[in-house]
């Protein structure tokens, strides 16, 4: 057996899912060297550009951190334009004599899109908003596609459930996940509206008085007052004065 392949660091499942206005990125925490698990709680997801972009990596940690630094510089140069920054990073990664030796893959995402970057010059955006890299990528991708097609779960719930399935199948993936989400502007207001609707749908206790009952009582009292005022006796003198006002 090749000693170099035995000693190679093998780890990671990184999964990205976009649904609606939300993008979620999840990564496991296991780092394996040969037949030994070195770490259970590694953090492979990072937030960049003041939290507006999230990124995950598979591969050598030092290489990935170098690429993260380069990518954030590109984001600042292009005012947070994820696609342009991704293309420019990949061009530099592909052509630079030092960078092209780096062994890693990246998933980067903002509220609008999720992309896969590699040193081979790849900048790939999935058609269905689901992408994964690392040793457990096939399992996580399959689970996420099924959950996306047959459930109404949010992006965060999908990545969490799919990562649990991947952890049960891939020996290089554990169940200590890091999950980050990013949303488009305005999505927070939509979620608040949904929370309000769910609160209104909650059943009231038997001794509780619905808020609408008090309003109904007030409306009935106002109707009675209006009715009495409309049928109040009007003196004939006032009528005559009103009628002769123009004379």
C-alpha positions as CSV (number, residue, x, y, z in Angstrom):
1,X,0.0,0.0,0.0
2,X,1.3,3.5,-0.8
3,X,2.5,5.1,2.4
4,X,1.8,8.6,1.1
5,X,-1.9,7.7,0.4
6,X,-2.2,6.1,3.9
7,X,-0.9,9.2,5.6
8,X,-3.0,11.6,3.5
9,X,-5.4,13.7,5.5
10,X,-8.9,12.6,4.5
11,X,-12.0,14.3,5.8
12,X,-14.9,16.5,5.2
13,X,-18.4,16.7,3.8
14,X,-19.5,20.2,2.9
15,X,-23.0,20.7,1.7
16,X,-24.7,23.8,0.3
17,X,-28.4,24.2,-0.4
18,X,-30.3,27.2,-1.8
19,X,-34.1,27.4,-1.3
20,X,-36.0,30.6,-1.8
21,X,-34.2,33.5,-0.4
22,X,-32.0,31.5,1.9
23,X,-28.7,29.7,1.4
24,X,-27.3,27.3,4.0
25,X,-23.9,25.7,4.2
26,X,-23.0,22.8,6.5
27,X,-19.8,21.0,7.2
28,X,-18.9,18.2,9.5
29,X,-16.1,18.3,12.1
30,X,-14.0,15.2,11.5
31,X,-10.4,15.2,10.4
32,X,-8.8,11.8,9.6
33,X,-5.2,10.9,9.0
34,X,-4.8,7.5,7.6
35,X,-6.8,5.2,10.0
36,X,-6.8,7.6,12.9
37,X,-9.4,10.3,13.6
38,X,-7.3,13.4,14.7
39,X,-10.1,15.8,15.4
40,X,-13.9,15.7,15.9
41,X,-14.8,19.4,16.0
42,X,-12.9,21.1,13.2
43,X,-14.6,24.2,11.8
44,X,-14.7,24.1,8.0
45,X,-17.2,26.9,7.4
46,X,-16.3,30.5,7.4
47,X,-18.2,33.8,7.0
48,X,-16.5,36.4,4.8
49,X,-17.2,40.0,3.7
50,X,-18.9,41.1,7.0
51,X,-21.1,38.0,7.1
52,X,-22.6,38.6,3.6
53,X,-20.7,35.6,2.1
54,X,-20.3,32.1,3.5
55,X,-17.6,29.6,2.4
56,X,-16.6,26.0,3.1
57,X,-13.6,24.0,2.2
58,X,-12.5,20.4,1.6
59,X,-8.8,19.6,1.5
60,X,-5.7,20.9,3.3
61,X,-6.5,23.5,6.0
62,X,-3.5,25.7,5.3
63,X,-4.3,25.7,1.5
64,X,-7.9,26.5,2.2
65,X,-7.1,29.4,4.5
66,X,-4.8,30.8,1.9
67,X,-7.6,30.7,-0.7
68,X,-10.1,32.2,1.7
69,X,-7.8,35.2,2.2
70,X,-7.3,35.6,-1.6
71,X,-11.1,35.3,-2.1
72,X,-11.9,37.9,0.5
73,X,-9.5,40.3,-1.2
74,X,-11.3,39.7,-4.5
75,X,-14.7,40.3,-2.8
76,X,-13.5,43.7,-1.5
77,X,-12.1,44.6,-4.9
78,X,-15.4,43.8,-6.7
79,X,-17.7,45.3,-4.0
80,X,-19.1,41.9,-2.9
81,X,-19.9,40.6,-6.4
82,X,-19.6,36.9,-5.7
83,X,-19.5,35.7,-9.3
84,X,-16.9,38.1,-10.4
85,X,-14.8,37.5,-7.3
86,X,-15.0,33.7,-7.8
87,X,-13.9,34.0,-11.5
88,X,-11.0,36.2,-10.6
89,X,-9.9,33.9,-7.8
90,X,-10.1,30.8,-10.0
91,X,-8.0,32.5,-12.8
92,X,-5.3,33.4,-10.3
93,X,-5.5,30.0,-8.7
94,X,-5.1,28.3,-12.1
95,X,-2.3,30.4,-13.4
96,X,-0.2,31.3,-10.4
97,X,2.8,29.1,-9.9
98,X,2.4,28.9,-6.2
99,X,-1.4,28.8,-5.9
100,X,-1.9,26.1,-8.4
101,X,-0.1,23.7,-6.0
102,X,-2.8,24.2,-3.4
103,X,-5.0,21.2,-2.9
104,X,-8.5,22.2,-1.9
105,X,-12.0,22.8,-3.1
106,X,-14.3,25.6,-2.1
107,X,-18.0,26.2,-1.9
108,X,-18.9,29.9,-1.7
109,X,-22.4,31.4,-1.4
110,X,-24.3,34.6,-0.9
111,X,-28.1,35.1,-0.7
112,X,-28.5,34.7,-4.5
113,X,-26.2,31.9,-5.6
114,X,-23.9,29.0,-4.5
115,X,-20.7,28.2,-6.4
116,X,-18.1,25.4,-6.4
117,X,-14.5,26.5,-7.1
118,X,-11.4,24.4,-7.8
119,X,-7.8,24.7,-8.9
120,X,-8.7,23.2,-12.2
121,X,-10.4,26.4,-13.2
122,X,-13.9,25.3,-12.3
123,X,-16.6,27.8,-11.3
124,X,-19.8,25.8,-11.2
125,X,-23.3,26.8,-10.2
126,X,-25.7,23.9,-9.7
127,X,-29.0,24.0,-11.6
128,X,-31.1,22.9,-8.5
129,X,-29.2,24.9,-5.8
130,X,-27.6,21.8,-4.3
131,X,-23.9,21.1,-4.2
132,X,-21.5,19.2,-2.0
133,X,-17.7,18.5,-1.9
134,X,-15.6,16.1,0.1
135,X,-15.6,12.4,0.9
136,X,-19.3,12.3,1.8
137,X,-20.5,14.5,-1.1
138,X,-22.5,11.8,-3.0
139,X,-24.5,10.8,0.1
140,X,-25.2,14.4,1.2
141,X,-26.2,15.4,-2.4
142,X,-28.6,12.5,-2.8
143,X,-30.2,13.1,0.5
144,X,-30.6,16.8,-0.1
145,X,-32.1,16.3,-3.5
146,X,-34.7,13.9,-2.1
147,X,-35.6,16.3,0.7
148,X,-35.8,19.3,-1.6
149,X,-38.2,17.4,-4.0
150,X,-40.5,15.9,-1.4
151,X,-40.6,18.2,1.6
152,X,-41.1,21.9,2.4
153,X,-38.1,22.1,4.7
154,X,-36.0,25.3,4.8
155,X,-32.5,25.3,3.4
156,X,-31.0,25.0,6.9
157,X,-33.3,22.1,7.8
158,X,-32.4,20.3,4.6
159,X,-28.6,20.6,5.1
160,X,-28.9,19.4,8.6
161,X,-31.0,16.4,7.8
162,X,-28.9,15.5,4.7
163,X,-25.6,15.8,6.7
164,X,-27.0,13.3,9.3
165,X,-27.6,10.8,6.6
166,X,-24.1,11.4,5.1
167,X,-22.6,10.9,8.6
168,X,-24.3,7.6,8.9
169,X,-22.8,6.3,5.6
170,X,-19.4,8.0,5.2
171,X,-16.7,6.9,7.7
172,X,-14.8,10.2,7.1
173,X,-17.8,12.3,8.2
174,X,-19.1,12.7,11.7
175,X,-22.3,14.3,13.2
176,X,-20.7,17.4,14.7
177,X,-21.8,20.0,12.2
178,X,-21.2,23.7,11.6
179,X,-24.1,25.4,9.8
180,X,-24.1,28.9,8.5
181,X,-26.9,30.6,6.5
182,X,-27.1,33.8,4.5
183,X,-30.3,35.4,3.1
184,X,-31.2,38.0,0.5
185,X,-32.3,41.5,1.7
186,X,-35.9,41.4,2.9
187,X,-36.1,37.7,3.7
188,X,-35.9,38.5,7.4
189,X,-39.2,40.4,7.2
190,X,-40.8,37.5,5.4
191,X,-39.8,35.1,8.1
192,X,-41.3,37.5,10.8
193,X,-44.6,37.5,8.9
194,X,-44.7,33.7,8.9
195,X,-44.0,33.6,12.6
196,X,-46.9,36.0,13.2
197,X,-49.2,33.8,11.2
198,X,-48.1,30.7,13.1
199,X,-48.7,32.5,16.4
200,X,-52.2,33.4,15.3
201,X,-52.9,29.8,14.5
202,X,-52.1,28.6,18.0
203,X,-55.1,27.3,20.0
204,X,-56.3,29.5,22.8
205,X,-56.9,28.1,26.4
206,X,-60.6,27.4,27.2
207,X,-60.7,30.3,29.8
208,X,-59.0,32.8,27.4
209,X,-61.1,35.4,25.7
210,X,-60.1,36.0,22.1
211,X,-59.0,39.5,21.3
212,X,-61.8,39.8,18.7
213,X,-64.6,39.4,21.3
214,X,-63.8,42.7,23.0
215,X,-63.9,44.4,19.7
216,X,-67.3,42.9,18.9
217,X,-68.7,44.1,22.2
218,X,-67.5,47.6,21.5
219,X,-68.9,47.5,18.0
220,X,-72.3,46.4,19.4
221,X,-72.3,49.3,21.9
222,X,-71.4,51.8,19.2
223,X,-74.2,50.4,16.9
224,X,-76.7,50.8,19.8
225,X,-75.6,54.4,20.3
226,X,-75.8,55.2,16.6
227,X,-79.2,53.6,16.4
228,X,-80.5,55.6,19.3
229,X,-79.0,58.9,18.0
230,X,-80.6,58.3,14.6
231,X,-84.1,57.8,16.1
232,X,-83.8,60.6,18.6
233,X,-86.8,63.0,18.5
234,X,-86.0,66.2,16.6
235,X,-88.1,69.3,17.7
236,X,-90.4,70.7,15.0
237,X,-89.1,74.2,15.6
238,X,-85.6,73.2,14.6
239,X,-86.9,71.7,11.5
240,X,-88.8,74.8,10.6
241,X,-85.8,77.0,11.3
242,X,-83.7,74.8,9.1
243,X,-86.3,74.9,6.4
244,X,-86.7,78.7,6.5
245,X,-83.0,79.4,6.7
246,X,-82.9,80.7,3.2
247,X,-85.8,83.0,3.5
